[in-house]
Amino acid sequence: MAQHKSAKKRIRQTERRTAVNRSRISRIRTFIKKVETAIAGGDQTAAQEALKNAQPEIMRGVSKGVLPKATASRKVSRLSQRIKSLGAA
């Protein structure tokens, strides 16, 4: 257990930051699930609209440091690829 005042403060700061980061990650996952639901439904226009809403949220996760840039780019790329394949089918 922390004894020093500064160590106790760092624990408080870490708890706050962890809560914020978890909510950001949860929000990103929710947006991704909305896109995947639209893809599963087979509605290309709804899926494109959902991706259009999800993409800024995913990239915001990158700027806030909760996702690596490559991970976010990969997720967006794979989702858009799946949406594109809906139109071809």
N, C-alpha and C positions, 0 to 999 in steps of 0.2 A: 504494500500500500504506500502511496506517495506521502512523504513527510513534509517536503518543502512547499512553500507557497506557490512557487513557479510551476512545480510538478503538478500540483492540484489544479492550477489554472489550465495547464496543457491538457489534462484529462477532460476538463469541462469543454474546452475548445474542440477537442477531438470528438467528443460525443455529439456536439452540435453539428460539426462538419459531416460526421457520419450520417446523421439523420437527414441532412440536406441532400447529400449524395445519394442515399437510398431512395429518397423521393424522386430525384431526377432520373435515376435508373428505372424506377417503377413506371414513371411517366413515359419514358422512351419505349419500354416494353409494351405499354398499353397502345401507343401509336402504331407499333409494329404489328401487334395482334389485330388491330383494325384493318390494316392493309392485307394481312393474311386471310382474314375472314372474308374480305371482299374478293380476294383471289379465289378462295374456296367456293364462293358463291357463283363464280364465273362471270361476274360483272366487271368488264374491263374499265369502263368509265368511272365507276365507283372506286375501283382499285387505284386508278390513276389519281383521282381526287384525294384519296386517303394517303397515298404516297407523297403527294404534293404538300399535305399537312404534316406528315411524319418527317420528311427530310430536314426541315429547319430544326426540328426538335432533336433529331439524332446529331446533327452538326453542332447544336448548342451544347450537347453532352461532351463533344470533343473540346470545345472552347472552355468549358468549365472543368475539364480534366477527369471526367468520369468514364470516358471511353477513349481508347487509342484511335487516332485518325484512320489508320488502315482498317480497323474493325468496322468503324462507321461507314467508310467508303464501300467495304465489302458487303455490308448489310443492304445499303441503298442499291448497289449494283445488282445484287442477286434478286432483290424484290422487283426492281424495274425489269430485269430479264424475265422473271416469271409473269409479270403483267404483259410484257410484249408477246410472250408465247400464247397468251389467252387470245389475242387478236388473230394469230396465225392458225389457231386450231378451229 
